[in-house]
Protein backbone atom coordinates (compact mmCIF):
# COMPACT_ATOMS: atom_id res chain seq x y z
CA UNK A 1 0.00 0.00 0.00
CA UNK A 2 1.36 3.43 -0.92
CA UNK A 3 2.56 5.59 1.96
CA UNK A 4 0.43 8.77 2.04
CA UNK A 5 3.10 11.05 3.57
CA UNK A 6 5.77 9.91 1.10
CA UNK A 7 3.31 10.32 -1.77
CA UNK A 8 2.50 13.85 -0.63
CA UNK A 9 6.17 14.74 -0.32
CA UNK A 10 6.99 13.16 -3.71
CA UNK A 11 4.24 15.21 -5.37
CA UNK A 12 5.55 18.42 -3.85
CA UNK A 13 9.11 17.55 -4.88
CA UNK A 14 8.03 16.86 -8.47
CA UNK A 15 6.44 20.32 -8.67
CA UNK A 16 9.55 21.88 -7.13
CA UNK A 17 11.88 20.09 -9.58
CA UNK A 18 9.79 21.24 -12.54
CA UNK A 19 9.92 24.82 -11.27
CA UNK A 20 13.74 24.68 -11.24
CA UNK A 21 14.08 23.37 -14.80
CA UNK A 22 14.00 25.41 -18.02
CA UNK A 23 12.19 22.49 -19.65
CA UNK A 24 11.14 19.07 -18.41
CA UNK A 25 9.24 16.36 -20.25
CA UNK A 26 8.54 13.07 -18.48
CA UNK A 27 9.43 12.93 -14.76
CA UNK A 28 9.27 9.98 -12.39
CA UNK A 29 10.24 10.40 -8.73
CA UNK A 30 10.07 7.59 -6.20
CA UNK A 31 10.81 8.02 -2.49
CA UNK A 32 11.89 5.02 -0.43
CA UNK A 33 11.07 4.49 3.22
CA UNK A 34 7.97 5.14 5.34
CA UNK A 35 6.15 7.92 7.13
CA UNK A 36 7.54 6.65 10.41
CA UNK A 37 11.16 6.73 9.25
CA UNK A 38 10.63 10.17 7.69
CA UNK A 39 9.23 11.56 10.94
CA UNK A 40 12.27 10.13 12.69
CA UNK A 41 14.54 12.07 10.32
CA UNK A 42 15.43 9.50 7.65
CA UNK A 43 14.49 9.08 4.03
CA UNK A 44 15.76 5.68 2.88
CA UNK A 45 16.51 6.94 -0.61
CA UNK A 46 15.05 8.37 -3.79
CA UNK A 47 15.13 7.65 -7.51
CA UNK A 48 14.57 10.20 -10.24
CA UNK A 49 14.10 9.41 -13.94
CA UNK A 50 13.58 12.30 -16.35
CA UNK A 51 13.49 12.76 -20.12
CA UNK A 52 13.83 15.83 -22.30
CA UNK A 53 15.08 18.10 -19.51
CA UNK A 54 16.94 21.38 -19.56
CA UNK A 55 18.60 22.59 -16.37
CA UNK A 56 20.41 25.94 -16.29
CA UNK A 57 20.63 25.86 -20.07
CA UNK A 58 22.10 22.34 -20.25
CA UNK A 59 19.89 19.98 -22.30
CA UNK A 60 19.65 16.45 -20.89
CA UNK A 61 17.96 13.82 -23.02
CA UNK A 62 17.76 11.23 -20.24
CA UNK A 63 18.53 11.32 -16.51
CA UNK A 64 18.50 8.39 -14.09
CA UNK A 65 19.61 9.19 -10.53
CA UNK A 66 19.41 7.28 -7.25
CA UNK A 67 20.33 8.67 -3.84
CA UNK A 68 21.57 6.93 -0.72
CA UNK A 69 19.72 7.40 2.57
CA UNK A 70 19.11 11.05 3.44
CA UNK A 71 18.96 12.57 6.94
CA UNK A 72 16.18 15.17 7.12
CA UNK A 73 14.50 17.28 9.77
CA UNK A 74 10.89 18.20 9.01
CA UNK A 75 10.90 20.65 11.93
CA UNK A 76 13.46 22.81 10.11
CA UNK A 77 11.41 23.23 6.94
CA UNK A 78 10.99 26.82 5.76
CA UNK A 79 8.83 28.25 2.94
CA UNK A 80 10.26 27.37 -0.46
CA UNK A 81 12.23 24.36 0.78
CA UNK A 82 11.05 20.84 0.16
CA UNK A 83 13.51 19.10 2.52
CA UNK A 84 15.65 20.31 5.41
CA UNK A 85 18.85 18.29 4.98
CA UNK A 86 20.95 17.50 8.03
CA UNK A 87 24.06 16.21 6.27
CA UNK A 88 25.60 15.61 2.87
CA UNK A 89 24.61 12.55 0.84
CA UNK A 90 25.66 10.87 -2.40
CA UNK A 91 23.71 10.56 -5.62
CA UNK A 92 24.69 8.05 -8.31
CA UNK A 93 23.36 7.62 -11.81
CA UNK A 94 23.64 8.44 -15.48
CA UNK A 95 22.81 11.20 -17.93
CA UNK A 96 22.63 11.26 -21.73
CA UNK A 97 22.97 14.32 -23.96
CA UNK A 98 22.38 14.34 -27.72
CA UNK A 99 25.14 15.75 -29.88
CA UNK A 100 22.73 18.18 -31.53
CA UNK A 101 21.54 19.60 -28.23
CA UNK A 102 25.08 19.73 -26.84
CA UNK A 103 26.24 21.69 -29.88
CA UNK A 104 23.36 24.15 -29.50
CA UNK A 105 24.11 24.65 -25.79
CA UNK A 106 27.85 25.27 -26.28
CA UNK A 107 27.28 28.02 -28.84
CA UNK A 108 25.15 30.27 -26.60
CA UNK A 109 25.09 31.50 -23.01
CA UNK A 110 25.43 30.28 -20.33
CA UNK A 111 27.64 27.47 -21.73
CA UNK A 112 29.45 29.37 -24.51
CA UNK A 113 32.50 29.68 -22.24
CA UNK A 114 32.81 25.88 -22.17
CA UNK A 115 32.57 25.57 -25.95
CA UNK A 116 35.23 28.24 -26.40
CA UNK A 117 37.40 26.58 -23.73
CA UNK A 118 37.23 23.28 -25.60
CA UNK A 119 38.12 24.96 -28.90
CA UNK A 120 41.07 26.78 -27.34
CA UNK A 121 42.43 23.83 -25.37
CA UNK A 122 41.88 21.18 -28.04
CA UNK A 123 42.45 23.17 -31.22
CA UNK A 124 44.29 26.33 -30.23
CA UNK A 125 41.45 28.32 -31.81
CA UNK A 126 38.45 30.24 -30.55
CA UNK A 127 35.49 30.58 -30.72
CA UNK A 128 34.01 27.13 -31.21
CA UNK A 129 32.25 26.81 -34.57
CA UNK A 130 30.42 23.53 -34.02
CA UNK A 131 30.47 20.18 -32.25
CA UNK A 132 29.22 16.93 -33.74
CA UNK A 133 29.13 13.34 -32.53
CA UNK A 134 30.13 10.86 -35.26
CA UNK A 135 29.55 7.39 -33.81
CA UNK A 136 32.22 7.14 -31.06
CA UNK A 137 34.12 10.27 -32.11
CA UNK A 138 33.60 13.92 -31.20
CA UNK A 139 34.26 16.35 -34.07
CA UNK A 140 35.07 20.00 -33.35
CA UNK A 141 35.22 22.81 -35.89
CA UNK A 142 36.54 26.35 -35.53
CA UNK A 143 37.17 29.14 -38.02
CA UNK A 144 40.73 30.00 -39.08
CA UNK A 145 41.58 33.58 -40.01
CA UNK A 146 42.21 34.08 -43.75
CA UNK A 147 41.01 30.53 -44.50
CA UNK A 148 37.73 29.67 -46.17
CA UNK A 149 37.44 26.20 -44.68
CA UNK A 150 37.24 25.73 -40.89
CA UNK A 151 39.75 23.69 -38.92
CA UNK A 152 38.44 20.24 -37.98
CA UNK A 153 39.69 17.98 -35.19
CA UNK A 154 38.43 14.56 -34.08
CA UNK A 155 38.58 13.30 -30.50
CA UNK A 156 37.88 10.20 -28.47
CA UNK A 157 36.27 10.62 -25.08
CA UNK A 158 36.63 8.63 -21.85
CA UNK A 159 36.36 8.99 -18.09
CA UNK A 160 39.61 9.62 -16.26
CA UNK A 161 40.41 10.89 -12.75
CA UNK A 162 36.73 11.60 -12.14
CA UNK A 163 36.41 13.82 -15.20
CA UNK A 164 36.28 13.72 -19.03
CA UNK A 165 39.46 13.07 -20.99
CA UNK A 166 39.61 14.28 -24.60
CA UNK A 167 42.10 12.26 -26.68
CA UNK A 168 42.83 13.52 -30.22
CA UNK A 169 42.96 10.96 -33.00
CA UNK A 170 46.61 10.51 -33.94
CA UNK A 171 47.81 11.68 -30.51
CA UNK A 172 48.40 15.33 -31.42
CA UNK A 173 47.79 17.65 -29.62
CA UNK A 174 48.12 16.02 -26.16
CA UNK A 175 45.05 14.73 -24.34
CA UNK A 176 43.16 17.30 -22.25
CA UNK A 177 41.30 16.68 -18.98
CA UNK A 178 38.19 18.78 -18.37
CA UNK A 179 38.31 20.70 -15.05
CA UNK A 180 35.62 19.27 -12.81
CA UNK A 181 33.84 20.29 -9.62
CA UNK A 182 35.40 18.07 -6.88
CA UNK A 183 31.89 17.19 -5.69
CA UNK A 184 31.22 15.46 -9.03
CA UNK A 185 32.96 12.25 -10.13
CA UNK A 186 32.46 10.83 -13.63
CA UNK A 187 33.14 7.09 -13.67
CA UNK A 188 32.26 6.24 -17.27
CA UNK A 189 31.80 8.22 -20.50
CA UNK A 190 30.88 6.88 -23.92
CA UNK A 191 29.88 8.24 -27.32
CA UNK A 192 27.42 6.38 -29.51
CA UNK A 193 24.19 6.77 -31.39
CA UNK A 194 24.63 10.52 -31.58
CA UNK A 195 24.72 10.82 -27.79
CA UNK A 196 27.16 11.45 -24.97
CA UNK A 197 26.39 9.04 -22.13
CA UNK A 198 27.98 9.55 -18.70
CA UNK A 199 27.79 7.70 -15.41
CA UNK A 200 29.01 8.96 -12.08
CA UNK A 201 28.22 10.27 -8.65
CA UNK A 202 27.88 13.60 -6.89
CA UNK A 203 27.98 14.76 -3.29
CA UNK A 204 24.96 16.90 -2.39
CA UNK A 205 25.68 19.34 0.44
CA UNK A 206 23.03 21.20 2.47
CA UNK A 207 22.92 24.95 1.82
MIGUBA-33637 format. One record per residue (C-alpha): residue number from 1; z, x, y. Coordinates in steps of 0.1 Angstrom, whole numbers, padded with zeros to 4 digits. Each point is the difference from the previous one (the first is absolute). Layout:
BEGIN
  resi      w      u      v
   NUM      Z      X      Y
...
//
This chain:
BEGIN
  resi      w      u      v
     1   0000   0000   0000
     2  -0009   0014   0034
     3   0029   0012   0022
     4   0000  -0022   0032
     5   0016   0027   0023
     6  -0025   0027  -0012
     7  -0029  -0025   0004
     8   0012  -0008   0036
     9   0003   0037   0008
    10  -0034   0008  -0015
    11  -0017  -0028   0020
    12   0015   0013   0032
    13  -0010   0036  -0009
    14  -0036  -0011  -0006
    15  -0002  -0016   0034
    16   0016   0031   0016
    17  -0025   0024  -0018
    18  -0029  -0021   0011
    19   0012   0001   0036
    20   0001   0038  -0001
    21  -0036   0004  -0013
    22  -0032  -0001   0020
    23  -0017  -0018  -0029
    24   0013  -0011  -0034
    25  -0018  -0019  -0027
    26   0017  -0007  -0033
    27   0037   0009  -0002
    28   0024  -0001  -0029
    29   0037   0009   0004
    30   0025  -0001  -0028
    31   0037   0007   0004
    32   0021   0011  -0030
    33   0036  -0008  -0005
    34   0021  -0031   0006
    35   0018  -0019   0028
    36   0033   0014  -0013
    37  -0011   0037   0001
    38  -0016  -0006   0035
    39   0032  -0014   0014
    40   0018   0031  -0015
    41  -0024   0022   0020
    42  -0026   0009  -0026
    43  -0037  -0009  -0004
    44  -0011   0013  -0034
    45  -0035   0007   0012
    46  -0032  -0015   0015
    47  -0037   0001  -0007
    48  -0027  -0005   0025
    49  -0037  -0005  -0008
    50  -0025  -0005   0029
    51  -0037  -0001   0005
    52  -0022   0003   0030
    53   0028   0013   0023
    54  -0001   0018   0033
    55   0032   0017   0012
    56   0001   0018   0033
    57  -0038   0002   0000
    58  -0001   0015  -0036
    59  -0021  -0022  -0023
    60   0014  -0002  -0035
    61  -0021  -0017  -0027
    62   0028  -0002  -0026
    63   0037   0007   0001
    64   0024   0000  -0029
    65   0036   0011   0008
    66   0033  -0002  -0019
    67   0034   0009   0014
    68   0031   0013  -0018
    69   0033  -0019   0005
    70   0008  -0006   0036
    71   0035  -0001   0016
    72   0002  -0028   0026
    73   0027  -0017   0021
    74  -0008  -0036   0009
    75   0029   0000   0025
    76  -0018   0026   0021
    77  -0032  -0021   0004
    78  -0011  -0004   0036
    79  -0029  -0022   0014
    80  -0034   0015  -0008
    81   0013   0019  -0030
    82  -0006  -0011  -0036
    83   0023   0024  -0017
    84   0029   0022   0012
    85  -0004   0031  -0020
    86   0030   0021  -0008
    87  -0017   0032  -0013
    88  -0034   0015  -0006
    89  -0021  -0010  -0030
    90  -0032   0011  -0017
    91  -0032  -0020  -0003
    92  -0027   0010  -0026
    93  -0035  -0013  -0004
    94  -0037   0002   0008
    95  -0024  -0008   0028
    96  -0038  -0002   0001
    97  -0023   0004   0030
    98  -0037  -0006   0000
    99  -0022   0027   0014
   100  -0016  -0024   0025
   101   0033  -0012   0014
   102   0014   0036   0001
   103  -0031   0011   0020
   104   0004  -0028   0025
   105   0037   0007   0005
   106  -0005   0037   0006
   107  -0025  -0005   0027
   108   0022  -0021   0023
   109   0036  -0001   0012
   110   0027   0003  -0012
   111  -0014   0022  -0028
   112  -0028   0018   0019
   113   0023   0031   0003
   114   0000   0003  -0038
   115  -0037  -0002  -0003
   116  -0005   0026   0026
   117   0027   0022  -0016
   118  -0019  -0002  -0033
   119  -0033   0009   0017
   120   0016   0030   0018
   121   0019   0013  -0030
   122  -0026  -0005  -0026
   123  -0032   0006   0020
   124   0010   0018   0031
   125  -0016  -0028   0020
   126   0012  -0030   0019
   127  -0001  -0030   0004
   128  -0005  -0015  -0035
   129  -0034  -0017  -0003
   130   0006  -0019  -0033
   131   0018   0001  -0033
   132  -0015  -0013  -0033
   133   0012  -0001  -0036
   134  -0028   0010  -0024
   135   0015  -0006  -0035
   136   0027   0027  -0003
   137  -0010   0019   0032
   138   0009  -0005   0036
   139  -0029   0007   0024
   140   0008   0008   0037
   141  -0026   0001   0028
   142   0004   0013   0035
   143  -0025   0007   0028
   144  -0011   0035   0009
   145  -0009   0009   0036
   146  -0037   0006   0005
   147  -0008  -0012  -0036
   148  -0017  -0033  -0008
   149   0015  -0003  -0035
   150   0038  -0002  -0005
   151   0020   0026  -0020
   152   0009  -0014  -0035
   153   0028   0013  -0022
   154   0011  -0013  -0034
   155   0036   0002  -0013
   156   0020  -0007  -0031
   157   0034  -0016   0004
   158   0032   0003  -0020
   159   0038  -0002   0004
   160   0018   0032   0006
   161   0035   0008   0013
   162   0007  -0037   0007
   163  -0031  -0003   0022
   164  -0038  -0001  -0001
   165  -0020   0032  -0006
   166  -0036   0001   0012
   167  -0021   0025  -0020
   168  -0035   0007   0012
   169  -0028   0002  -0025
   170  -0009   0036  -0005
   171   0034   0012   0012
   172  -0009   0006   0036
   173   0018  -0006   0023
   174   0034   0003  -0016
   175   0019  -0031  -0013
   176   0020  -0018   0026
   177   0033  -0019  -0006
   178   0006  -0031   0021
   179   0034   0001   0019
   180   0022  -0027  -0014
   181   0032  -0018   0010
   182   0027   0016  -0022
   183   0012  -0035  -0009
   184  -0033  -0007  -0017
   185  -0011   0018  -0032
   186  -0035  -0005  -0015
   187  -0001   0006  -0037
   188  -0036  -0008  -0009
   189  -0032  -0005   0020
   190  -0034  -0009  -0013
   191  -0034  -0010   0013
   192  -0022  -0025  -0018
   193  -0019  -0032   0004
   194  -0002   0004   0037
   195   0038   0001   0003
   196   0028   0025   0007
   197   0029  -0008  -0025
   198   0034   0016   0006
   199   0033  -0002  -0019
   200   0033   0012   0013
   201   0034  -0008   0013
   202   0018  -0003   0033
   203   0036   0001   0012
   204   0009  -0030   0021
   205   0028   0007   0024
   206   0021  -0027   0019
   207  -0007  -0001   0038
//
